Amino acid sequence: MTDTLKILKEQLEGLCDQHGDKVLTALKTVCYEKAIHVVQAWQDEDLAKQWEKAGKQFSEIQFPYKEISDRKYSVNKSLLKRLT
């Protein structure tokens, strides 16, 4: 893993810890806005479709943590199965 990727991963993890599923919503929005920009600025419909597909995939993700009474978090087991 490159240093840049490691830093980005740690920053994203921190954002997820602070803001939960709002991070997924923001990423989805970025993907859809990139799709629009790519079509308008570069007329690259294939790349725009890839950004749109990424946005749809973020829409389908359920945030893997849910708060429980003692303020700890538990992993959504169905998501864990899909990721492994």
Secondary structure, 3 states (H helix, E strand, C coil): CCHHHHHHHHHHHHHHHHHCCHHHHHHHHHHHHHHHHHHHHHCCHHHHHHHHHHHHHHHHCCCCEEECCCCCEEECHHHHHHHC
